[in-house]
Amino acid sequence: MAAGVESIRIKQAARLEAAQQATAEIDDIAAKVRGSGRDRRERGPGEGGGGDRRD
């Protein structure tokens, strides 16, 4: 029984670690997307940015 409980704890720890890693990766991608969007708006029309256009 104790071995089963320990196995579950190990699996839960692995899932938690994977979830935290995925969250960090998503946050990194979101920061890049937000940054690139800001860069495009700052360049403005005619400079490859299009200004602050919202469709």
Secondary structure by P-SEA (a helix, b strand, c coil): caaaaaaaaaaaaaaaaaaaaaaaaaaaaaaaaaaaaaaaaaacccccccccccc
